[in-house]
Amino acid sequence: MSELITVKQLADKLGVPKSKVSYQSRKLDDSLILQQNGTNYLTERAQLLITQAIHDLMNPPTAEDVEKSC
């Protein structure tokens, strides 16, 4: 079975505020978030998508990166 973790646990793992993870989780499809006893749990797919989104926000492409992609 896949590992489910809370928004707070993912925020702690990534070293970012819980609000950043919570904001990104609201952009995801409801099927990627499970709610049990009033607590939201993120599936592994949700964790991956949120991690990628936060990484992209914290590491925007440089001018050199843009030149390479053209």
ChimeraX attribute file (.defattr): number of C-alpha atoms within 10 A of each C-alpha:
attribute: neighborCount
match mode: 1-to-1
recipient: residues
	/A:1	3
	/A:2	7
	/A:3	9
	/A:4	18
	/A:5	18
	/A:6	20
	/A:7	25
	/A:8	17
	/A:9	15
	/A:10	21
	/A:11	18
	/A:12	13
	/A:13	10
	/A:14	14
	/A:15	9
	/A:16	13
	/A:17	13
	/A:18	16
	/A:19	12
	/A:20	13
	/A:21	23
	/A:22	17
	/A:23	12
	/A:24	16
	/A:25	20
	/A:26	10
	/A:27	9
	/A:28	13
	/A:29	9
	/A:30	11
	/A:31	9
	/A:32	15
	/A:33	23
	/A:34	15
	/A:35	11
	/A:36	8
	/A:37	5
	/A:38	7
	/A:39	12
	/A:40	17
	/A:41	21
	/A:42	23
	/A:43	18
	/A:44	15
	/A:45	13
	/A:46	21
	/A:47	22
	/A:48	11
	/A:49	16
	/A:50	24
	/A:51	18
	/A:52	12
	/A:53	14
	/A:54	15
	/A:55	12
	/A:56	11
	/A:57	10
	/A:58	9
	/A:59	9
	/A:60	9
	/A:61	10
	/A:62	8
	/A:63	8
	/A:64	8
	/A:65	10
	/A:66	9
	/A:67	8
	/A:68	7
	/A:69	6
	/A:70	5
